[in-house]
Amino acid sequence: MEKSYKEYLSNITTFVFDVDGVLTDGTVMITTDGELLRKMNIKDGYALKVAISKGYNVCIITGGTNEGVKKRLQGLGITDIYLGAHHKIDALDEYLDIYGIDAKAVLYMGDDIPDIPPMQIVGMATCPQNATPEVKTNCHYISPINGGAGCVRDVIEQVLKVRGDWMNHFSAAND
C-alpha cells in the first residue's frame, strides 16, 4: 500500500521551492521598459520566515533571474537562492553537498517540467494545485492551493505542525 503523504512530514528539515508558479501565480506583468513584475503571497512569506526562525533550511531554485525576486527572498531571511538554474537537479545537488543534507529530509515544491528531476530524488515531492499534469504524477502531495495563493504556506505549516514547531513561533516578526 502507498504511504500517506503525512508519513513523510516528520522527516523534513529542508524546504526547496521554485519561484514562478509556486511562490507566484506564474504570470508576469511587463512594463513599457521591459521589466517583468511578479506578485508573491504574504502568507507564504510569513511561513518562510517562521520556518527559518525555527532552524529549517530554506532554498530557492529558479530558472528566473529577476533581482527584485532575489531581494524579496533575501528580505525574508533566505540566503540560498539559485537564480538562472535551468538544470535544477544540479543546483539541488550542489546545495545538498554544501550543507551535507540528506535528500530524504527535503521537501521540494515545483510546478513544471524542469522541477521533475529534483522531485525524483527528494524525500517529499509537492506541487501547487495548478501544476502541470506531468509534475502531479511525480508528487507525494498536491496542495489544494494554487501557486502564488498560499501553497508554500500550506506545506510549511503542515511540516511545522507535525514537528511541533508551528504555534510557538510568534517571535518570527513581520512578513
Phi, psi and chi 1 to 4 in degrees:
 res  aa     phi    psi   chi1   chi2   chi3   chi4
   1 MET       -  138.6 -178.6  177.8 -161.6      -
   2 GLU   -64.5  138.8 -178.3   79.5   17.9      -
   3 LYS   -68.7  145.5  -78.9  174.1   66.8  171.5
   4 SER   -70.8  143.6  163.7      -      -      -
   5 TYR   -57.5  -27.9   81.7   90.6      -      -
   6 LYS   -64.1  -23.6  -68.0 -173.6  178.9 -149.8
   7 GLU   -70.3  -18.3  -65.8  179.8   58.2      -
   8 TYR   -85.9  -24.3  -62.4   95.0      -      -
   9 LEU   -58.5  -41.2  -63.4  173.9      -      -
  10 SER   -70.0  -14.8   63.7      -      -      -
  11 ASN   -90.0   -5.9  -61.8  -35.5      -      -
  12 ILE   -83.3  127.0  -58.5  -57.0      -      -
  13 THR  -123.6   -7.7   62.2      -      -      -
  14 THR  -137.7  134.4  -57.9      -      -      -
  15 PHE  -114.1  133.2  -63.4   99.1      -      -
  16 VAL  -127.9  127.6  179.2      -      -      -
  17 PHE  -127.5  144.3  -62.8  104.0      -      -
  18 ASP   -78.1  168.1  178.9   25.6      -      -
  19 VAL  -102.9  -71.4  172.6      -      -      -
  20 ASP   -67.8  120.6  -67.5  -40.2      -      -
  21 GLY    93.5   -9.4      -      -      -      -
  22 VAL  -119.9  -66.5  173.1      -      -      -
  23 LEU   -79.7  -15.9  -76.7  162.4      -      -
  24 THR  -123.6  171.4   75.8      -      -      -
  25 ASP   -83.9    3.4   66.4    5.1      -      -
  26 GLY    89.8   -4.0      -      -      -      -
  27 THR   -96.8  153.4   59.0      -      -      -
  28 VAL  -126.6  141.9  -68.7      -      -      -
  29 MET  -101.4  136.9  -66.0 -176.7  -66.3      -
  30 ILE  -111.2  122.2  -54.2  167.4      -      -
  31 THR   -78.1  169.2   68.3      -      -      -
  32 THR   -64.9  -20.5   55.2      -      -      -
  33 ASP   -84.8   -2.6  -65.4  -27.1      -      -
  34 GLY    89.1    4.2      -      -      -      -
  35 GLU   -73.4  139.1 -176.3  178.8   -1.9      -
  36 LEU   -97.9  122.5  -57.1  179.0      -      -
  37 LEU  -107.6  139.1  -56.1  175.2      -      -
  38 ARG  -128.3  161.0  -65.8  158.9  173.8   86.8
  39 LYS  -123.6  144.8   65.3  178.9 -177.2  174.1
  40 MET  -122.2  153.0  -66.9 -175.7  175.5      -
  41 ASN   -85.3  129.6 -170.3  -67.1      -      -
  42 ILE   -61.1  -35.0  -69.7  -64.8      -      -
  43 LYS   -65.4  -36.6  -70.0  178.6  179.5  158.4
  44 ASP   -63.0  -43.7  -72.5  -19.0      -      -
  45 GLY   -60.0  -42.9      -      -      -      -
  46 TYR   -61.9  -46.2 -178.1   74.6      -      -
  47 ALA   -63.0  -38.8      -      -      -      -
  48 LEU   -60.9  -44.0  -73.1  161.9      -      -
  49 LYS   -63.3  -40.7  -73.8 -174.6   77.4  161.6
  50 VAL   -63.1  -46.2  170.8      -      -      -
  51 ALA   -58.1  -45.7      -      -      -      -
  52 ILE   -63.6  -42.9  -68.5  165.5      -      -
  53 SER   -64.5  -24.2   75.6      -      -      -
  54 LYS   -91.4    3.9  -69.5  -65.6  176.8 -179.8
  55 GLY    91.9    8.4      -      -      -      -
  56 TYR   -76.6  149.1  -68.5   82.5      -      -
  57 ASN   -83.5  137.1  -53.7  -56.0      -      -
  58 VAL  -131.8  129.5  175.6      -      -      -
  59 CYS  -133.4  143.9  176.8      -      -      -
  60 ILE  -115.6  130.5  -56.3  -62.3      -      -
  61 ILE  -129.2  114.8  -59.2  175.3      -      -
  62 THR  -138.9  148.0  178.3      -      -      -
  63 GLY   -76.5  -18.1      -      -      -      -
  64 GLY   -72.4  162.4      -      -      -      -
  65 THR  -129.0   20.1   58.0      -      -      -
  66 ASN   -72.1  120.4 -173.6  -70.5      -      -
  67 GLU   -69.2  -28.8  -74.1  -63.2  -44.2      -
  68 GLY   -63.5  -40.2      -      -      -      -
  69 VAL   -62.5  -44.0  168.0      -      -      -
  70 LYS   -60.6  -43.8 -177.0  177.2 -179.1  179.2
  71 LYS   -63.3  -41.4  -74.1  179.5 -175.9  173.1
  72 ARG   -60.4  -46.3  164.4   65.9  176.6  153.7
  73 LEU   -67.2  -39.8  -63.3  169.3      -      -
  74 GLN   -63.1  -36.5  -72.8  172.6  -31.6      -
  75 GLY   -63.2  -23.6      -      -      -      -
  76 LEU   -85.2   -6.9  -64.5  172.2      -      -
  77 GLY   100.6    7.2      -      -      -      -
  78 ILE   -83.6  124.7  -59.6  169.1      -      -
  79 THR  -106.5  -20.9   56.6      -      -      -
  80 ASP  -101.3   95.1  -64.2  -68.1      -      -
  81 ILE  -128.0  118.2  -57.4  167.5      -      -
  82 TYR  -105.4  104.3  -68.1   81.4      -      -
  83 LEU   -92.5  153.7  -61.4 -179.5      -      -
  84 GLY    64.8   27.2      -      -      -      -
  85 ALA   -88.9   92.8      -      -      -      -
  86 HIS   -83.7  -22.1  -60.4  -67.2      -      -
  87 HIS  -112.9   84.8  -60.9  -76.9      -      -
  88 LYS   -63.1  -28.4  -65.7 -178.2  178.1 -173.2
  89 ILE   -63.0  -36.3 -171.6   72.6      -      -
  90 ASP   -65.2  -43.5  -65.0  -20.1      -      -
  91 ALA   -64.5  -42.2      -      -      -      -
  92 LEU   -63.7  -45.4  179.0   60.6      -      -
  93 ASP   -58.4  -43.0  -76.2  -19.5      -      -
  94 GLU   -62.3  -47.3  178.3 -179.0  -52.5      -
  95 TYR   -58.8  -47.2  174.9   71.7      -      -
  96 LEU   -63.0  -39.6  -62.1  177.5      -      -
  97 ASP   -65.3  -44.8  -74.2  -15.1      -      -
  98 ILE   -57.8  -43.6  -72.0  169.8      -      -
  99 TYR  -100.5   -1.2  -67.1  100.3      -      -
 100 GLY    64.2   38.6      -      -      -      -
 101 ILE   -92.9  134.0  -61.8  168.3      -      -
 102 ASP   -76.2  129.6 -178.0  -13.5      -      -
 103 ALA   -56.5  -26.8      -      -      -      -
 104 LYS   -70.9  -14.2  -63.4  -58.2  175.5 -155.5
 105 ALA   -93.9    7.9      -      -      -      -
 106 VAL  -105.0  132.5  174.4      -      -      -
 107 LEU  -101.3  122.9  179.3  150.1      -      -
 108 TYR  -114.6  132.4 -175.4  100.0      -      -
 109 MET  -122.4  122.4 -179.9  175.6  -96.9      -
 110 GLY  -141.8  173.4      -      -      -      -
 111 ASP  -132.9   -6.4   71.5  -50.5      -      -
 112 ASP  -141.2  174.9 -149.1  -17.7      -      -
 113 ILE   -52.1  -40.7  -68.7  167.7      -      -
 114 PRO   -61.4  -15.6  -24.7   34.8      -      -
 115 ASP   -84.8  -12.5  -62.5  -57.6      -      -
 116 ILE   -64.3  -47.4  -66.3  172.5      -      -
 117 PRO   -56.3  -45.1  -28.7   38.0      -      -
 118 PRO   -63.7  -35.9  -17.8   26.2      -      -
 119 MET   -61.8  -28.8  -69.6  177.5  152.5      -
 120 GLN   -76.7  -11.3  -66.8  174.8  -28.1      -
 121 ILE  -112.6  -11.1   69.1  160.1      -      -
 122 VAL   -87.4  166.7  -61.7      -      -      -
 123 GLY   -70.4  -32.0      -      -      -      -
 124 MET  -144.4  109.9 -172.7  170.0  178.0      -
 125 ALA   -93.5  129.4      -      -      -      -
 126 THR  -134.3  163.9   64.8      -      -      -
 127 CYS  -154.6  161.3   68.7      -      -      -
 128 PRO   -71.9  164.1   -6.0   15.7      -      -
 129 GLN   -57.0  -35.9  177.5   59.2   44.5      -
 130 ASN   -95.6   25.8   58.9  -18.1      -      -
 131 ALA   -70.2  165.1      -      -      -      -
 132 THR   -68.3  153.9   64.4      -      -      -
 133 PRO   -57.5  -36.6  -24.1   32.1      -      -
 134 GLU   -62.7  -37.7  -62.0   87.5   -8.2      -
 135 VAL   -69.8  -44.1  166.2      -      -      -
 136 LYS   -57.0  -35.6  -72.2 -179.4  174.9 -178.1
 137 THR   -72.1  -11.5   62.5      -      -      -
 138 ASN  -103.0    9.5  -78.2  -83.0      -      -
 139 CYS  -106.9  145.6  -73.4      -      -      -
 140 HIS   -79.4  -28.2  -61.8  102.7      -      -
 141 TYR  -146.4  132.8  173.8   72.3      -      -
 142 ILE  -112.3  115.0  -59.7  167.9      -      -
 143 SER   -63.0  143.5  175.5      -      -      -
 144 PRO   -75.1   -0.4   27.4  -33.8      -      -
 145 ILE  -108.3  138.6  -56.7  168.8      -      -
 146 ASN   -71.7  160.9  -75.3  -17.7      -      -
 147 GLY   -59.1  138.6      -      -      -      -
 148 GLY    79.3    0.4      -      -      -      -
 149 ALA  -118.6   11.4      -      -      -      -
 150 GLY   116.8   11.4      -      -      -      -
 151 CYS   -66.5  -31.6   62.2      -      -      -
 152 VAL   -67.0  -44.1  169.1      -      -      -
 153 ARG   -57.8  -42.6  164.9   79.6  174.2 -108.5
 154 ASP   -55.1  -52.2  173.0   39.0      -      -
 155 VAL   -73.6  -37.7  -65.0      -      -      -
 156 ILE   -64.2  -46.3  -70.1  174.4      -      -
 157 GLU   -60.7  -41.1 -170.4  172.7  -35.3      -
 158 GLN   -62.3  -45.0  -72.7 -166.5   59.5      -
 159 VAL   -63.7  -48.5  168.9      -      -      -
 160 LEU   -64.6  -34.6  -88.9   60.2      -      -
 161 LYS   -65.2  -46.1  -79.0 -179.5  176.2  177.9
 162 VAL   -62.0  -35.9  164.1      -      -      -
 163 ARG   -90.9    4.4  -65.5  175.8   55.9   99.1
 164 GLY    75.7   23.1      -      -      -      -
 165 ASP  -111.6    6.7  -70.1  -30.9      -      -
 166 TRP   -85.2  -61.9 -177.9 -113.2      -      -
 167 MET   -84.4    7.8  -77.0  -55.1  -69.8      -
 168 ASN  -113.8   41.3   57.7   -1.4      -      -
 169 HIS  -116.5   11.6   66.7  -85.4      -      -
 170 PHE   -64.3   -2.8  -66.9  103.8      -      -
 171 SER   -85.7    5.8   63.7      -      -      -
 172 ALA   -73.5   -5.3      -      -      -      -
 173 ALA    68.1 -164.0      -      -      -      -
 174 ASN   -81.7  160.9  -62.1  -34.8      -      -
 175 ASP   -98.2      -   51.3   13.4      -      -
